[in-house]
Amino acid sequence: MTGAIPFDVAPWSLGFTGLDLDAPQLAHLESVFALSNGHIGWRANFDEGDPHEVLGTYLNGVFEDHPMPYAEDGYGYPDTGQSVVNVQNGQVLRLLVGDEPLDLRRGTVVHHEQRLDFRAGTLRRDLEWTSPAGDTVRVTSVRLVSLTHRSIAAVHYEVEALGDGVHVSVQSEVVANEDMPEVHPDQRVNDQLDEPFEGLGHFSLGSAATLVHRTLKSGISIAVAMDNVVTGTCATPPSIETETSRDLARTTVSVELKAGESLDITKYVGHEFSSTLSPEALRDRAEGAVDDARRDGWEQVLADQRSNLDEFWACADVEIDGSPRLQQATRFALFHVYQSAARLEARSVPGKGLTGAGYLGHTFWDFESYVLPFLSATVPAAAEQALRWRHSTLEYARERAKLLKLEGAAFAWRTIDGRESSGYWPASTAAFHVNADIAAAMVHHIRTTGDERFEREVAVDVLVETARLWCSLGRWDPDGGLHFDGVTGPDEYSALVDDNTYTNLMARLNLRAAISVAERHHAEAGALGVDDDEIRRWMHAADAIVVPFDERRGVHAHAAGSTDLAQWDFAGTSASQYPLQEHFPYFHLYRKQVIKQADLVLALYFAHEAFTFEDKKRAFEYSEALTVRDSSLSASVQSILAAEVGHLQLAADYLAEAATLDLDDLRDNTSQGLHMASLAGIWTAVTAGLGGLRESDRGLRFAPRLPDQLTRIRFGMLVQGRRLHVEIRPEATVYQLSAGEPLLIRHFDEELELRAGDPVSASTPPLTNPGTAPAQPKHRAPRPFAEAMREE
């Protein structure tokens, strides 16, 4: 952690007063204050364009192909990689005060504040600046990426003259082929991405302009249009001029301001892309989107944004009493996850969302495992769009399975358009669990929504083809057990292991889910060639899957034989040598007992019915001594299991770590974008950890308990179209159904029938003494809750 930025603590916003132009801190702020809607992403670069650390304007699905560099080629290696690229940047509003450009590195910054509003869906910036020539202006900007106008981002920019009058000019721009940060360790790849666009046309009319470009390799065309509505209190009418060239569109607004007068510019920016539409059609779409937003007007666009978020928060809000910073951090997380997915429209959410170019803009398995459960329970329409995107990549997955000499479908471990884009096969090709993760997300979505149409149209195809993959991947032993050899589980410090417990149990769930949908939807399964013999093979395979258990130690193993490996020398590893992959070769890591991220612990959660309580307790405590959390994916799941086995203080500590991972930049890489899976994991740590939420074919079960620091938690979720709110206090929990048919749930071991409008209170049973909380490796214990929450 390079040093946490002192954000203020407020329940519904995140603000920073002051100015920190140090490179890591500036890039951190650009990520934290980013705005998106699932289609467009704008990093929080200053309106004036400079200074900046990492420029970022992204469209979800726009990428450039590049060759994959290998020291030696190998069969099955992907030939082509994919990387997100900056599209035409419409954020820029350069300001000249007199003849001095507003540059925060020069002159005097009297006041500077940025504030992200979780209910308004806006980023507000207030600045008072005196130029080197002594002219002072107040600048107020409010920007948004619209949740209701899919293609629109907008900025309301106001310049007020303070003191003496002054001449000001605002240059509203759209800029293409801006510098990208280095996104790949191979310079040959960075060279390919340096100027990824060719110009297809530039157009202007009055205060409006459009640039149309196409990526050189992937052949994706992008149109970005802008229009500028100029108003203000200035007595002199402003002059307005627009010019365009291949990579620049600029509207210049100039005016003489007297003291107290202001110039206001509302800038609407439309973004469209396609690999099939003509440049003319794209231009029409982008300009049409701008025209629609301009007709609505700034105040209406703002009102629609607030209305959209009001609807989201009515279900998704998590109320927390006892820790103001945890309350803020939780809403910050949910806001960012929602805006990353609000307008997906058959696309996925990259690992960094649209807040940065980290992970090259790729989507991973953790989207299905961490992000989709939150979306299915709160914004099911967005979840469905993401799952339909996975379904749309099924042909790529089938082709990949054939290349690997397997049946069925092998989905990409990291990708943008569905093709595998990882060149490190031990962590990607061998990580077959991604297929079961996708299947599990579909099962969860169906249970949560009851959407039979989605099950028929999407889930049957995916569950059938992934079931076929597992049957062709497995090895039968002479005793009739089914094994999966040479696979890589979620933990990236152990690769090519036999019988990874998480992988095997998720494969079992995948096979049983395929059996269930094939039996319910005979026609759809039959169209894929499924018959009774194949269903019987799936049943036999599911029942025969081997789950490693160390009889001598009495604990489930991470993988076959893993408990017999030598343990990592934690005592001899200094704090500065973490994360381990940056200081030790994977050869050493793979041969030792050391866990980068929750793996067996993930199995304890996702396949919870496969373990007894005592199994979970022993496995969790064994894993704790080996887990170093060099991944952002670990803390939330460890929080869940710590709560389940009764270590509530440890659960609180891990929840605090997940909640502050990006706000405090705990991994020193938030500059590359926010960690969407970890942000979504905060919701799961609250609902499934402290709330004890588990789902199965028998319905929902809750086992809520609070750590000492928290006095109340309230959260909402959708259950097959019915809104359920759960309010947890130390002594009891109240369940309330808002509308719809009655719902049966379990509170610990008590069955409750919930009826709309009738709250039901259930007491919390005493907690059995869980014993001493397990210790973590040296230097790897989580920060205490009070320290992370600034309560000490």
N, C-alpha and C positions, 0 to 999 in steps of 0.2 A: 504494500500500500504506500503510494508516494506521498500521501498526506491528504486527509479527507477535507473536502471543501465544506465550509461552515454554512450549509443551507439552513434557512430558518425552519422552524417546526410549526406547521399549520395543518389543520385537519383536511382541507380540501385544495391545497396548492403546495407548490414547491418553489421557493424563491431564493435568490442569491443577490445580495446588495454588495456592490464593490466591483472591482475589475481585477482579474488575474489573467495576464497574457502569457504566463509561463506555458510552454507547449503542452505538457501532459494535462495540466488543469484546464486549459482552453479546449483541448480536444474532448476532455471529460464532459465539460459543460455542453459542448456541441451535441454530444450523444444524449445526455440526460434530458435536455430541453427539446429534443427532436419531436417532430410531428409527423403523423402518417395517417393513412386510412385503409391500408392493405393494398391499395393500387399505387399511391404516391407516397414517397418518403422525403421529407425535407429535414436535413440536419439543421441544428440551430446556429448556422453561420450568421454573423452580424449582417444586418440589412445592407450595409455599405460594401460588403464583399471582403474587405480587409480591415484589420488583420484576421486571418483565419488559420486554423491548423489542418483540418481535414474537410475539404469541400464535399458536399454530398447532396445530390438530388437523384433519387432512385425511382424506377418504375418496376413493380414486381413482375418479373418475367423477362425483363430486358437484360441481356448478357452478351458477352462476346466469347466466341470460341477461341481457343489457343491450343497449340500442340502441347502434349504432356511430355515433359522431359524425363527420360529414364537413363540411368547409367547403362543398363542392359535391358533390351526388350524381352518380353515374356508373353507366352500365350495368354490371351484373355485380358491383358492390360488395356484399359481404355486408351484409345488413340488421341482423343480430344478432351481437353478440359474446358470448363466454363467459369467465367468470372463476371460478377455484376460490374457494371460501368456507370459512371455519372452521365446522366442524360443532360439535355440542355437545361441550364440553370436559370430559372426565372425569379429567384429570390432577390436579385440584386437591385438596390436603390441607392446609387452613389450620390452623396451630398457634397456640394461645394458651398462653403460659406464665404462670401466675398470671392477671393480667388484661391482659398485654402480648402483642399479636400478634407472632409471629416475623417480623421484617422486617429484612433484612440491611442496610438503610440506618440502622437504629437499634440501640442496644445495642453489644455488642462481639463481633466475630467472632474467636474464638480460633483456629479452624482451619476450612478449607473446601477440599474436594477433590472433583473429578469425574473419573470414569474410565470410558471406553468400552472394553469388553472384546470383542475380535473373535471369540474362541472361545466365550465364554459367551453372547454376544448380549445383553448387559445394559449399562445405564448405572448406575453406583454413585455415590452421593454421601455424603460424610462431613462432618458439620458439628458444631462445638462453638460454642455461642452463649450469651452472658450477656445477659440482658434489662436494660433500663434500671433495673429494680428490684433487680438483683443476683442473680437466679435463673439458674443455669447448667444447660443440658441438652445432651446429645449426641443428634444426629439422624442416623440411618443410613437411607438409602433405596436400594432396588434396583428398577429398573423394566425392563420388556421389552415389546416388541411381538411377540407370539408368531408364530413361523414354522410352527407346527403347528396352532394354533387360529386359523383365518383371521380371526375377528372380535374377537379378544381382545388387549387390552393390560392389563398388570397392574403393580401397585406394592406392594412390601413396605416398610412405613414403620414405623420403630422410634424411640421417644422414651425416653431414659433420663435420669433425674434425677441430677445431679451435685451434690455439696455437700449443702445442706439439701433436705428434701423440698419438693415444689411441686405445686400443682393444675394439670393440663394438660387442654386440650380440643382435639380434632382434628375439624375440619369437613371431611368428605369430600363433595365436590360434583361435580355435573354442571351445567354452565352453558351456556346458549345465547345467541346474538346478542351475543357479545362484540365488542369493538372490533376492526376489521380495519385494518391499515395501508393507506395510500393505494396502490392498485395500478395506477392509470391516470392519465395526465396530465390527463384531462378530469374536472373535478369532478362533472359530471352523471353520469358513470359511477360514481364513488365514492359519490355519494348513493344510487344504485340498490342498491349493495352494502352500505350501512350497516347495515341490519337485514334480512337476506335471508329470514328464516324466519317462518312463522306456526306457532303452536302447535296440535297436534292432540290432545294428551293428556299428562297427567302422573300417575304412579302410584307407590305405595310399599307395601312390605310388610316389616315388621321393619327389617333393616339394608339392604334393597334398594330401589332406585328406578329409574324409567325415564322418560325424556322422549322424546316423539315430535313431530317438526316436519316441515314441508314448505317447500321453497323457493317463493317467491312467483311467480316467472316460469317457471322450468324445470320445476316440478312434480315435483321429486324428494323423496320422503319418506325421513326418516332416523329411526331409533330408536337411542338410546344408553341402555344399561342398566348399572347398577352393583350390586355387592354387596360388603359389607365383613366380613371375618372378623377378629374381635377376640380377641387373646390377649395374653400378656405375663407378667411375673413380679410384677405388682402384687398385693398381698394383698387390696385392696379391689376388689370387682367394679365394672367400669366401667358407667356409665349410657349407654344408646344410644337416641337419638331420631331419627326421620326425618320430614322435611317436604318438600313439593313445591309448586311453582307452575308457571306456564307456562314460564318460562325458567330455573328453578332447582330442582334436587333436592339436598337436603343431609341427610347423616347425621352427627349430632354425637355423638362419643364423649368422655366426660368421666371423669376419675379423679384421685384423690389419690395421688401417687407419693411414696414414701419414698426416701431417698438410696439409689442403686443399683438401684432398681426401674425396670422399663420397661413401656411400653405398645406393643404390636405390632398393626398393622393391615395385613392383606393385602387390597388392593382389586382386584377384577376388573371390567373395563369391556368391555362387548360393543357392537359397532358394526354396524349393518345399514342398507342403503338400497335403494330400488327406486323406479322411476317407475310400476310397475304393481301391486305388492302393496298390500293394504289396510293401514292403520295397525295393525290388530289382528295381522295376520300378521307384520308387521315387529317389533312388540313381542315376539311369541312367539319369533321367531328370535333377537333380541338377548338376551332373558332366558334362552333355552335355551342359548346359547353361554356365558353366564356360569355357568349351572348346571353345564355340562359341565366347565368349567375349575375351578370350585370343588370338584367331586367329585374331580378329579385331584389337586388340592392344589398349593400353591406349590412344594414340592420336586420334584414330578413335572413341573410345567410348566417349571421350571428345567432339569431333566434332559433333557426332550424338546428344549428349545432348544439345549442343548449337543450332543445327538446329531445334530440336524439340521445344525448347523454343522460338526461333525466330518465328516459325509458330504460337505458342500460343499468343505471345505478339502482333503480327501483327493485331489480332482482339481484344484481351482482354485488351490491355493496356489502362490505364486511365492516361491522362496527366493533371497535375494540376499546374497552375502558381499562385504564391502568397504565398505559404507556402511550403518550401522545406521539412519540416518534414512530413507534410501531404502527399506529393508526395511519399516520401520513405515508409511511413506506409501503404499507399494504395497498392503499388507494393509488399511490404512484404506480405500483406494479400492475394492478388491475387495469388502470387507465391505459398503460402502454400496451399490454397484451390485447386489450379490446381494439385500440386504434390500429394495431398491426394486422387485424383480421376483419375489420368492419365491412370492407368492400373487396373481399378476396375474389369472388366470382371465378370459381374453378381454378384457383391457384393455392399455393401453400404459404406458410409463414417461414421465411429464412431464420437461421439460428440467431441472427442479430435483428430480426425484423427488417424494417427499412430505416434503421437508425445509424447504420454504418456498413462498411464493406468488409467487416470481419468475416472469417470463414468463406471468403470470396462470394458471399451472398447465397451460400448453399443452404438447403433444407436437409435435416438429419432425422434419424429415428426418434430423437427426443421430442420432436414436434408432436408426433402421435402419442408418445407416452406422457408428456408433461403438459403440453399446451391444450391439446384437444379435450381432455377431460373437463377442464375449466370451460371451454367454449361450448361443449355439448350441454353442460349444466346451466349455462347462463345465456349464451347466444347461439342456439342450435343451428340457425340458418347459416352462420359463418362456419361452424364445424362441418356442416354438410357440404359446403362448397369446397373445403379443403380435402375432405374425403373423396369427393367426386373428382378432384384433381388427381389424387393417387390412382383412382380407378382409370382415369384417362391415360395414365402411363403404363397400363397393364401390358400393352404390346411390347414396349421396351423391356418390361420385366420378363415376359415370355422369351424374348430374344436372348436376354442375359442368361436365363436358365439353360437354354439350349447351348449357348457358348460354354457354359460351365459343365455340360454333359449331365444336366439334371432335368427333371420333369417339372411341369407347372410354371411358376413365376418366381423370379428372384428380383425383388425391388432394389432400387439403388440405395446405397448407404448414405451417400451425399450427392446432391444433384440440384439443378435448377429446373430443367425441363423434363426430368424423368430418366435421363441417361446417366449411368454411373460416371462420376467425375472425381473419383479418388484413385490416386496412383499408388497408394500404400495398401496392398491387398491384405496383409494380416489383420489390419484394422477395419477393412471395408468388405472385400469379397467374403472373408470368413465370418463376418458378423451377420450370420443368417438370421439372428433374432429380430432384425428389422422387419422381416416378413410377418412374424408373430405379433410384433408391436402394432403393425398396421391392422392386422386382423383383430387384435384386442381393442383397438380404438373404434373399430366398426361395431363390435359387439357392445361396447360401452355406450356408443351413440344410440344404438337401437334400444337398449334397455332404458336409457334415459329419456328418449323421445317417443318410443313406441311407433316409430315411422316404418310401417310395413312396406310402403312403396320404395323407400330407400333400400330396405333389405333386399327386395326383389331385384331392383335395377342395378345396385352397386355391390352390396355385401356378398351376394351369392357368388358372383364371378371371382372376387378377391379371395374369399374363404376357400372355395374349391381349389383354385390354382395354388394357393399357399399350402393347403393340405397335401396336394400332390408333390410339392417340393419336399416337404418333410419326409414323406414316404420314400422318395428316391434318394434322399440324403442319408438316411439312417443305415446303421449296420446291425444286423441281427447276430446275437451270440448263440452258441449251442444250447444254452438254457432258455432261450426264447426271449431274452431281453433286447430292447432296441436302444442303440447308442448313437450319439452324434459326435463323431470324432473330428478333431482338428478345426474346431470352431472358436470364434472370439465372442465373448459375452460383452456386456456393457463396459466392464472394467478394461481400460486400455493399457494397464500394466501387466496383463496376462493375455497372451494371444495363442491361438492354435492349440487350445486345450481340448481334452476329451470330456464329454458329458458336463458341460457348463450347466449348473443347476438352474439358473435363470432361463437359459435357452431351452433346456429340456422341458421345464414346466410350462413355459409359454408355448412351446410346440404342442404340448398336450392340450392346452386350452384351445389352441388354433384348430387342432383336429376335431375336438369335440364340438366346437362351434360350427365347423363345416358339416359335421353329421347333422346337427340340429337344423341348419338352414336347408340342407339338401332334402331332409325329410319333410320340411314344411312347404318347400317350393319345388315340387317334383318337375314341373315343366321347365323352369329356368335351369335347374341342375341337369335335367335330361338333355337340354340343348347343348350343354358342355360335355356330354358323353358320360355323365355320372350314372351308374347303375347300382343295383343292390350289392353286387360283389365288391365294388369299389368302396361303398359305405362300410361294408363289413371289414374290409382291409383297414380303413381308418379307425374303426372301433378297436380292432386288434392292436394296431400300432399305438394308439393313445394309451391303452391299458398296459402295454409292454415297455413304455419308455422308462429307462433307468434313472433314478435320482440319487446322486452320490451321498452316502452317509458314512462318516467315520465312526465305526462302532467303538473303537478304543477310546476316543475322546468324547463320544456321545454327542456329536455335532454334525449338522449338514455341512458338507464341503462346498467350497466355491466351485470346484470342478474335481473330477476324478483324480485322486492322489495329491490334491493341492495342499492338504494339511500335513503332508510328509516332506514338503519342500523346506529348505532352510529359510528362516525368517530374515527379513531385511535388517541390516545393522542400524536400527533407529538411534541407538545411543551414540553411534559414531557419525551420524549425519547432522550437520549443523543447520540452523534455521535458514541460512543463506543458500543452502543447496536445494531448497524447494522452489518451484516444482521440480520433481526428480528428473523428468524427461529432458530438462534443460541442462542437467549436470551429469547424467549417467546414461550409458548406452542401453537401448531397449534389451539387448542381449542379457544384461545383468538383471534388469527389472523382470523379464519374463521368467527367470529361473528362481525367483524368490517369492516368499509370502509378503507381498505388499500390494495394497489395493488403492488405485487412483480415485475411484468413485464407487458409489454404492452399486453392488452387483448382486451378491447373495441377498443383501438387504432389500433390493428391488423385488426379488422373487418373494421374499416374506410378505411384501405388500401386495403385489399384483396377483400372486397365486396364493393368497392368504388361506384359502380353504385346504391347502395341501399340508399345512403345518399345525401342530398343536401349539398352545400357548407356551409350553415349556420348550418346544423346538425353537420357537421364535426368540425366546429370551436367551437361550444358549447361543444360537447362531448370531444374534445381534451383538452380544457381548464379545464373542470370538472375533467378529468382523471389526468391531470398534478398535481393537488393539492393533489392527493392520491397516486401517483406512487413513490415508493422508489427505484426502480431499483436495487433490490437485486439479479438480474439475469443479465447475460451477454447478454441476448436476447433483452433487452429493448431499449438501446440507439439508435440503428440504425433505428428502426421503429418510435420512437419518433422524430428523425431527419426528417424522411420522412413527417410526418404529420405537424410538425412545419413549414417546408418549404411550404407545400401546403396551409396552412392558413395564410402565410405571415410573420411568425416570423423567418426571415432568420438568425438573430444572434443566436437565440436559436437552430435553425437547425445546424448551424456551431458548436456550443458548443457540441451538442450531437454527431455530426459526429466526432469531435476530440476525444470524449470519446471512441467511438467505435474503432477509429483508434489506440488508445494507450492502449487499455484494456490489451493486452498481452505484448506489449513492456514495459509498465510501471507497469505491474502486479497489476492492479487496484483491482482485487478480491483476491489477495494473494493466488491464486491457480494455476497460470500458471506453477508451478513446476510439476503439474500432467498432463500437456499437454496444447496445444493451444486450444482456443475456436473456432472451425471451423465455427459454425453458425454465430457468431459475426463477424469473419473475412469476410465471404461472405456478411454479412449485410452491410459492408462498401461499396461494389459495388452497392448495392441496394440503400443505402442512397445517393450516388452520382447520380445514373441514375434516380431513381424514386423520390428522394428528390429534389436535386438541378436541375436535368434534367426534373422533372415532368412527367416521363414516366408512362403511364397507358395503359393497354391492355384490350381489350374487343372483342366481336364478330364483332365490327365495325372496328377493326384494332388498330393501335398505335396512341396515343396522347402524345404530349410533351408540357410541360409548364415550360420552363427553366428560372431560376433566380439564381443569384449568391449573396452570402453575400459580404460585403465590403472587407473582407480580401483576396478574390480570384479574380483574373483578367481574368482567362481563365480555362475552363475545356474541355477536349476532350475525348470521349470514343467511343468504337466500339461495335457492336453486330451483330449477324447473324439473319436475318429475312427470314425464309424459303429458306435458302441457299444463300441469298444475304447479302453481308457485308455492313452495314450501319455505317457511322461515324457521330457523332454529336459534333460540336464544339461550345461551349457556351461562349459568352462574355457578358459584362453587357448590351450592347445596342442591340445586335442581336445574332442570332444563325444560323450557317451554317450546312446544312444537305447534306451529299454526299453519294451516292450509288456507289459501286465499279463496280458491274456487274449485269447482269440478267435483268429480266423484270421490267418495271416501278413499283413503289411502291407508294401507296397513304397513307399519314399520315396526322395528324392534328397538327398544331402548335397553341396552345391555341384553338381558335375557327376557325382558318383559315385552309382550306384544301390545302395541297400541293401535287403535283405530282413530284416524284423524278425519274429521269432517270439516268442511269449509266454514270458516268463521268461528269455529269453536276451539280456542287454544287448549292444549292438553299439557299439564305439568307432570313431570316425572322426577323423582328424587334421585340423587347420585349416590350409589352404594359406596361404602367405605373402601378405600384403596388398600389392598394387601401390601404389606411392606415389601417393596421390590428389592431391598438390599442395597449395597453400595453401587453407585453408578460406575459403569466401566470407564477405564482410562483410555486415552488415545495415545498414539505414538508421541514421543518427545517432540515438542515444538508445534504439535498439530491439534491441540485442544482448541475448541472454539472460544472466541472471546466471551467472557461472562455477559449475560443479558444486560445488566446494568451499565456496563461499559459501552456496549454497542448502542444502547438506547440513550446514552449520555445522561444517565441518571445517577452517576457517582459524583 
